[in-house]
């Protein structure tokens, strides 16, 4: 997991719960780096899981909600950090559709070691998009938060339906995004 | 509660740690980048040198291929898809005669004569439409100097990425091949035409005799269509059964590779049979195996018909010749019989008591009759010569006697004219030669008669000169020289032609038939020489010829000459058989003068009756008689009465073959009518003496007659003795064979044995025995007659061997 995710996570806790809580969280969590992350570095996914789980305990907020909230927050930050991905894009669904086949490919060019989830698009019609989430990290709600963040960013009213599709021990999630 | 400062310190601490981490990452990334860069540079350098190497290799390769293409003797060129030249190699330039720059940018049709454009374009359009990648085609081009060349071209269509294509073509100058093809085609066409126009029907069959090809003339010949014949067995459809064997034989020959020509008949569709000559020859595949045969059929039906017609015509012609011969024989008989009477009776008249005047008349009759006889003989001889029927009969002859006799004959006439006829005879000439004395006499007599006719004064000379002499042969020149009117150069040329006389007036002035010289010339020619004449007008003539004659020794027959003058026939019992009363009367008168005792018979039947009851020393027998002829009577006398009384035929048939018939019938000799009384006495004396002497010697009739052996061996006694020894040794084997053949009634073996002994028997046996052998030889079926004759021969041959032993 890229260091930027951790830094943005701490930025969010600072803003929402204050620096004191962030320090508490770092000291209570078992982190590979004692909480020092650089944006370009790569760190264990377990660190984020530990942080989310501890925050949920401290603040008594469900993990899914935390994930979702972080997703919404992170999308705005992405927009801030990676402006060039947003150039010439005006539609939320178009942007979401391009994640797997454009943004992830560009990310891989810069960070070949990055482990990215699959977000396979299926454009049903102009106003309907299905995205199939596939990851070993079971962070579907984080993904949902990012989708919501995207819709907010483009000022798009849409209904997002989340349905798990289980096969074997893994569970994929299909997001059906329908403009309202 | 943690102080804010505490928090910031912690955060700073973390930031430092993160920065160090980031710097480390950056450093690693930089090193990585640097190393990658180094690697990249290295790769770049490698790539560059590799590219250079490859490029130079490609250039080399291309150079090589280009040289290869340039130096190829085949034309190699490329065009774009519209057919415009984009490249052409050296061979193309050389063959077309154009410069490279004249061709590049031209359409390739530019080289092809206008009249072939459509064909070539159509061909390549078709290839394109069928998406054929490669194709071969032959077409003519016209080079710059205007000559036409044939090109055989392989063209490949090469598609490029952009969908357009290029044409790569490889062409070769095939003008010679094309000319050869054309030559072969023309030649084939020519021979096909020839064969078709020759009215020859061609048929090809395979080794199974199945028809595989039929040519139009053959369908015309047989009436079958090609379709009706193909695949059928040739023999079954076309050949009549009776020719199967012959055809099979010919086929076997053909299997051995032997071509054959034979005649056969074939069945046509309408069942008509046609005669054809088949000329059959095997033909071969590449490995020289016979795969079938080609039969050439020539319709010879018409020719066959013509042949049959001709054969018929020939038979008719032969029959007509036979008729003519018979006519000649009849005429000869009809003329000679009264002539005989005239001359004979006239002789009697002359010898009777006549007044001088009457004697003169009678002598005139005699000379006229003799002249007439000469003319008749000339005409008959001429007919025989014309018909090629005249044959010589060489016998031991004294030339001197012949010549003296001639002079003797003409002396009366010559004396009348006061002409001396002299003979200059070379005494070196052998006293006997094998020559036809009668004919030699005829030639000389003719020349003498002419000489006397055309000479009024001075003299006539016969010259007989020995030109050269060898052990057995002498070349003798005969010349008759006169001092008469002679012949002009022009007349010399015509003098030997038939019916031609020196001048049209000759006949009027001198008489004669005009055949004499022509006959003489033919007779001399038959003696392998040439009668020549040297003459000039008023300078007389010399007629001469040179004969090459075999010397021979004296025989019994000729000894008699000295005795002619004094023939003693006193007391001889003679049976005279002749239906002609005048002839009988004449002979009777002659014979009575000689003191013979004569009995007369009118025909063969009467004669046999007399012979059965009386004994005769000699029989004079006419040949042609009513009731029973002389031949028949003789056969009965010999075969049934078993009597060997000498028989002399008196025949008016002066044709060749008569004498043979007489002897074949068993007669001892013959006398041709008309004959003089001297000739009759001479003949009777000879025959009787000959026969008497034999009887005295052997008691039974001798079967031995070695005259021919003596003649053939020219009197070489040693050789004769050897021959006889050989016969004594060989004959018994053949006799044994004949005896077994008789007991087995096998005529073929008997005939074969007879055939084998015939040549030897001819030299040593008397004629009746020789004839029996000949008869057996010609028999083809077994009957009582063949049995009897076979037995006779066997017993006679046994006697002959005994006689041969004695002679030896």
Interface residues (C-beta under 8 A of the other chain):
Chain A: X3 X19 X20 X23 X33 X34 X35 X36 X37 X38 X39 X40 X41
Chain B: X1 X2 X4 X7 X10 X11 X13 X14 X15 X16 X17 X18 X19 X21 X22 X25 X26
